[in-house]
Amino acid sequence: MAGEPYVDHDVLKGDELAVGIAVATDLTDDVLEYLRGQNLPVSKLVVYAPPGGVAKDGSVADSSAANALAVGIRDHIRRVARPVRRIHLFLACPMGLAVLLGNRWNRLCETVIYEDIKIDEGYEPAFTIQA
């Protein structure tokens, strides 16, 4: 993921989209394992990284950078999610960025947000945002 703002990973199990926000840490392997283990109907996982492409604490410098990142992620998801009916969203980011992203989560399809519970399968659906 280094250097890229986002990376696509084929899952090829259906027509839905999985999205990972990997800002504080890289969640790619855990999410792919979960998607495949749960046999979710997902065609691909798109993982977004902070500027520079390296997920780590402090990778978003300030509130202006967080706002720009949230808008950029949302705008890209709007393009890649156009043909899908559901998004599966996995977050590894500071709460402030999650709030900014949620505040801008409009003109998108139904979205299931997952919580990392670190037991059993690792994730569980926390809530759904209706389109």
URVENVEN-V831571 format. One record per pair of residues at least 24 apart in sequence whose C-alpha atoms are under 6 Angstrom apart, sorted by sequence separation. I is the first residue (numbers start at 1). J is the second residue. If there is no record, write none. Layout:
I J
I J
//
This chain:
85 109
86 110
87 111
88 112
89 113
90 114
16 41
17 42
86 111
16 42
17 43
19 45
21 47
22 48
23 49
14 41
15 42
16 43
17 44
18 45
19 46
20 47
21 48
22 49
23 50
13 41
14 42
15 43
19 47
13 42
14 43
26 55
13 43
25 55
12 43
24 55
25 56
66 97
70 101
11 43
23 55
24 56
11 44
22 55
24 57
10 44
9 44
9 45
8 45
8 46
7 46
7 47
6 47
6 48
5 48
6 49
5 49
5 53
3 52
4 53
3 53
2 53
1 53
2 54
16 84
24 92
18 87
23 92
24 93
16 86
17 87
18 88
19 89
20 90
21 91
22 92
23 93
18 89
20 91
21 92
//
